[in-house]
Amino acid sequence: MSGNPDDPPIERRSHLRTAVLKDGAIITGDVKIACSVRNQHAHGAELRVDPGVVVPERFVLHVRADGVEYRAVVRWRKNERLGVQIY
């Protein structure tokens, strides 16, 4: 049964996301792919890459503003957007 259209959408995420806009780099082997971090939480992030860029399933994510590198695995893809789990 559907709810009232005026009700706010149900949040299904298990972790609160913080909207950010940070430059990043996807690093795999000797290849660096520029990306932007659009939202981030302790266990993941949403990244944006240029259209047509091929991103591997696993990589190192370097977030320049934070001076941090994370191991990342792609959990979902939609056009130039990627949802990744970081650890």
Secondary structure, DSSP 8 states (H G I E B T S, - for coil): ----TTS------SS--EEEEEEEEEEETTEEEEEEEEEEETTEEEEE--TT----SEEEEEEGGGTEEEEEEEEEEETTEEEEEE-
